Amino acid sequence: MPARAYWKGQIRLALVSIPVEIYPATRSGASVSFRQIHEPSGKPVKYEKVVPGIGPIDKDDIVKGYELSKGSYVLLDEEEIEAVKLESKRTLELVQFVDAGEIDILYYEKPYYVVPADELAEEAYIVLREALRRTRKVGLGQLALRGEEQLVALRPCGKGLVLEVLRYADEVNRAANYFRDVGAAKPDADLLDLAETLIDRKSGRFDASDYHNHYVDALKRLIAKKAKAKGRKVLEDVEEPAAAREGSNVIDLMAALKASVDGRKSSPAARTKAPARKASTRRAPAKKRA
């Protein structure tokens, strides 16, 4: 367990308080970091805090300001901000419980592990964990993290509890704005059967270790080649998938699905336009609605 907790406080359920500590459940994955370089000199670009008409300044002279009107600010230092009295800075009160599947995936933002702060807190912690598991509920509350009050959900996870930061309603774009032009016609039953067969064949248990960041590996190979090339430009030839090269063709969905189920690649003959009769019967209802 990390030496330093991300947050320390208590979970409160009615008159029961459980001292807990919160730790990040995720970490940054493998990535390749780039620096901005001044090409003529080969030196890294640096950034300075600059005030117009004054020039570079010391970071200790910087405070936070809220703009009331153009050029007019209210200045606040960290001590004043920290003094804001907010109960959720130290207490997560569970104010509501909902079914585990009721919260849309769009609202989940970041998970944290929640552990009991000491042995005395462990009994109440376990009771809460098992009560949530048996009722299949998720506890909701608000918690002050990183200078703002966030909506959070608490759920059981193995022997412990996971706290998941949720987005507020006004932070999620309405799906209807993006899907309004998608037709409502029901799919062909045969096509649907083939798609379901393909999904069943490729179904299995999720294991995150089965997946790997190939882009990072490719970048590292490129960097190694570039280092050996001593400044010469290095461009790798990447073969475009057939679907991208022939993007103007309309794929015969039935033939493509059958080929996928049979474990074959679709033949060039399969990548032809669908029969006009089927297209017209499927699209007529959508035009009326439009």
N, C-alpha and C positions, 0 to 999 in steps of 0.2 A: 504494500500500500504506500502511496506517496507520503512524504514526510509532512506535507502541508495541505490542509483541507481547503477546497475552493470556497466553502461557506460553512459556518458553524451556527447552530441555533436549535430550534425545537419544532417538532411537528405537534400540532395541537388538535385533538379530536374531542370536542365538548370540554370536559374538565380534565382530560388526560393529556399530559405533556410528555413528549419523548425526545430527549436530547439526541441530536444526530449530527453527523458531519457529511458533507457532500463533496464528491470527487468527480472530475470529468470522466465520462465513460468512453470518450473517443480521443484520438490524437491525429495529428497531421500525417497523411500517408507519404509514401515516397514521391519526391518531386525533384525537378531540376530548377535551381534558382539562377536567374540571369541578372547581371549588373549592367547598368547603362554605361557605355564607354564612349569617350570622345575619340572618334576614329583617327583623326590626324595625329594625335599625340599618344593614343593607346592608353590614356589614363582614365580612371573611373570618375563619373560625374557625381558631385556632392551637392547636397541641398542645404541651404542656410535659412534660418528664420530672419526675415527682412521686413522692416517697417518703412513704408514709402516716406522719403524725405529724411530718414534717420540712418538707414542701412542695417547691417547685421546687429542682432541683439542677443542678450543672454537669455537662455531658456528659463532661468529663475525669475525673470521679470514678466513672465507671461501668466495671465490669469484668464478665467473664462468670462465671456461677456455675452449677454443676450441683447439683440438689437431691437429696441423699441420702435425706432423710426430711422430713416436714412442717416447714418453717421452718429446716432445716439444710442449708447449702450448702457446696460446695467451690469456692473462688474461684480463677480463673485469669486472668492477664493475657495480652495478645497475644504477648509475648516468650516466655512459657512454652509457649504453644500452637504457635508457630512453630518451637520447638526440638524438637518431636516428630520423631524420626528415621524417615523413611519414604522408601524408595528411589524410589517412584513420584512423588515430588515433583519429581524432576529427570530421571527415566528412564522411558520407556514401553517395556517389554519385551514383544515379541510372543511370546506363549506358545502360541498355537494358531491354526490357519487353518481356516476353514470355507467351504463353498460360499456364493457371494454371495446366493443366494435362500433360504438356510436360516434366516436370522434373521427372525422375524415382525415385521411393521411396528409392532406394539404396543410393541416394545422400543426403537425409535428415539426419541430425545429432542431433540438439538440438534447441528447440524453445525459444524465448524470447518475452515478451510483450513490445511494444513500445508505449509510451504515450507522449502527448505534454508537453513540459517543463513548459509552462505558458499559460495564457489565450490568449495572443497575438499570440501564435503559433497555437491555436486551429482551427482557420478558415482554414488556409492552410492545416493543418493536416486532417481535415474532407474532404476537396476538394480532396486531394490525395487518401484517403480511398475510397470515392465514385467513383472516376475515375477508380481505380483498380477494384472495384466491377462491375461497368457497362461494362467495357471492358473485364472482366474475365481474366485479366493479372496479372502476378507476376513481381515485379521489382527486378532486379539483380544489385548487386554492391559488393564492397569489404570493409571490416571493420577490423581494428586492434583490436583484443581482446586477452587477456592473452598472450601477447608477440609474437603474430603471426598474419599475415594478412589472414583473412578468407573470403571465398566466402559466400555471404548471399542472401536470397530471402525475399522480403517484400510482405505480402499479407493481405487483410482485414480479420478481425475476430470480428464479432459482431459489437460493437461500436468503436472498436479500430483496431490496426494493430499488426500483429505478424511478427517478424523477425526470420527466420529459418537459422541456420548455415548449409551450405552444404559442402559435401566432394568434394575435387578436383578429377579430373578424375584419377590421378595416385594413389589415395587412395582406389579405388574400383576395386576389382578383376573382371576380365572378366567372365561373366556367361558362355560363350561358353566352357571355360576350365573345367567346372564342369558338363555341360549337354551334352557334345559331344557324350556320349554313350547311351543317351536316344533315344529310337526308334522313328521314325517319322510316323509310321503306324497310320491311323485314327481309333478311337475306334468304337466298335460295337454300332450301332444306338440304340438298345434296352437298352444296358447298360448305354448309355449316357442319355437316357430318364429317367431311374430310378434314376440316380445320380442327375439330374436336379430336379426331383420331391422331392427328399430328401432335396436338398438345399432350394427349395422354401418353404418346410414345416418348416424348421428351420430358415428362414429368419426373420429379425426384425431390429429395430433401435438400433444402438450401444449406450450403456450406461455403462461407465467405472465402475460405482458403482455396477454393477451386478457381477463383478469379484472380487475375494478375494485371497490373498496370503496364500494358505493352508499349504505351506511348513513352513512358519514362525510359524503358529499355532502349527504344529506338533513338531517343534523344542522346542517351549516353553513348551509343554506338557512333552516332553522328559526331559527337564532341571528340571521341577518340580518333576518328578518321580525320577530322579537321586539324587536330593537334599534330598528326603525322604529316598532313598535307602542307604544313608550314605556310598558312595564309591563303592557299589556293581555295577557290570555291568548290564545295562538295555538295552535289545534288544526287540523291538516290532516286533511281527509277522505280516508281510504284505502279504496278499494273492496276488499272481501273477495273472494278467488277463489270461483268457483262451488262448488268442492269443499268449501270451508270452510262456506259458507252452507247447503249441503245435506248436511251431514255425517251425517245420519240415514239417508240412502239408501245402499244397497249398490250399487256400480258393477258393471255387467256387464263383466267384465274382457275377454272376447273382443271385444265391440263397441268398447270403449275402445281396445284395442290396434290393432284394424283401422283405426279412425278415425285413430289416431296415425300408422300406417304410410302411410295414404292422404293424410296431411297435412291432415285435417279435424278440427274440434272435435267431440267426441261430442255427439250430439243428446240432448234431454231424455229421449227414449224409451230411449236406451242406458243411462241411469242408473236402472236398475230392478234388482230383486232377481234373482239368478241362479236358474235353474230348481231346484226342490227336489230333483229326482232326482239331479242332479249333485252338489249339496251333500251329500246323504246318503251317496252312494257314496264321496266323498272323505274324509269325516270319520269314518266308522266305524272305520278302523284306528287313528286317533289316540285315540279314546275307549277302545279296548281297552288301548292302552299306558298311558294315564293310570290 
